[in-house]
Amino acid sequence: MSEALPPWLGEIALALDQRLRSGGLPHALLIAGPRGLGKRRLVDWLVARVLCMAPGPDGTACGRCRECILRLAGTHPDLWRTEPQERADGGRRQEILIDQIRELIPHLAAAGQRGGHCLAIVDPADRLTPSAANAFLKTLEEPAPRRLLILVADEVERVPATVRSRCTRIEVRTPSPAHALSWLEEQGLDGESARKALELADGQPLRALELARGDALALSAAVASELSELARGTLSAAALARDWVADRPELRMRLAERFAWRWLRPRALTDPALFSKLEAWLAEAERVRQELSTPLRAEFLIAGVLARWPGPSILDR
């Protein structure tokens, strides 16, 4: 398959190419799997393959035909993308709203302008509001001919069952650690950096590569040191929050959650009180992390959750 796709995606792409050539590609696909595995790379590959007039033997789009030129320019008239909209304050909404689906449906009902497939991408489908999902059901169940609807979900269990049942699910699974490490080393990482990055990325190799090529490994060590100081009382939650909010607060919060889980979980499994404390702190940390993109004061939110860091025993292990 195309060199642009890592092997765990190339196998899926090959199967999709074969189904497309045989005329057996479903009208609605739900591409699901954890973040960091390249689902959206796969979607881009599939869109290019479906629209291209002269794909190669492996399904790779030619990049030169009129359809490819329009797609690459972002002006193909029969390709639509629906995603959370920007808010008035410049941030991005967390959900896809019913008005967006209502705007998409007439495009899918009308005749295509280029005479080929018409494609719609809804991403992330796990952020459809209930009303938006309901508005989409008839289109998913009874699309016009030569329509391909592609839904993308990081948390597939959050996609309404009524939507899932109308789609063919394509599962992008995390490769084995051995395969992921091998691929990361092929991308130029040394073995130790690949291992640490993969651990930091919860086994997701594309995310691991992104982290390793930045300074995330050094940042991880810094966050661990800062949490140690916080636990010992040599650094205040307010001061630490000011530092975190100025530089990748969401990533720092993710690292804090990971450290809390890694350091406390072995003891928490045999200590019900500690398990409850850890569970409550992780839930609060996740809520705060998700609210960092809202107009609420990020520094205040982070300081609040850091002030309840589960205790020095985590770090003085």
Beta strands, then each sheet from edge to edge (+ up, - down):
strand 1: 28-32
strand 2: 79-82
strand 3: 118-122
strand 4: 147-153
strand 5: 168-171
sheet 1: 2+ 3+ 4+ 1+ 5+
end
